[in-house]
Amino acid sequence: MTRDRSDRVSLSVRDWFGIVGIAFGIFTACGAGYLRIDRSLSELSIGQSHQAQIIDGLNTDIQRLEARLMGVK
């Protein structure tokens, strides 16, 4: 920071570069965190739909076996 004759303080070029660098770091970290969370949610969604397909297949098998057992009696 620099001070002129009227005791007014202003930021120097070095200070502005520091502020811009810190802001860039914060925005980059936030963006990376957002992308990581978005990717995790996408993976969970895909896994959930896969598990739902497996459960539907198991329910179909159970119904088929129940129908076969009821037909035997």
N, C-alpha and C positions, 0 to 999 in steps of 0.2 A: 504494500500500500504506500501511496505517496501523499504528501501533504503540500499544498501550495501556500502562498503568502497569506491568504485569508483563512487559514486553518481549516480548509476544506480537504477532506480525505477522499481520495479516489483510488480505485483498484488499478494496479499496474497490469501489463500484458501477461506477466508470469502468473498473477493471481487469476486472471480470466482463464488462462489455459488450465490452471488447477481446478477451477470450478467446472469447466467443460469436461475435463477428464473424469472428475468424480461423478458428475451427472451421467456421463456415458457409461461408466462402470455400473452405476445403479440401474440404469435402463437395460443394459445388457444382462445383468443378473436377473432382473424381473422377467425379461423376455425368455431367457433360458429356463427359468422356473415354470413359466406358463407353458412352454413347449413340452417340458417333461411331464407336467400334470396332464396335458391334453393327450399325449401319447399313452400314458398309463390308463386314462379313461377309455381310450379307443381299444386298448388291449383287453380291458375288463369287459367291454361291450361285446367284443368278438368271442371271448371265452364264455360269456353268459349265453350267447346265442348257440354256441356249440353244445354247451351243457343242456340247453333246452331241447335241442334235437336228439341228444342221447336219451333224455328222460322220455320224450315222446315215443322213441323207438322201444324203450323198455315197457311203457304203458301199453303199447300195441301188442308186444309179446305176452304180457300178463293177461290181457283181454283174450288173446287167442288161446292161451293155455287154459284159462277159466272156461271158455266156451267148449274146449275139447273135454275138460273134466266133467262139465255139466251134461254133455252129450253121452258120456259113458254110463252115468248112473241111470 
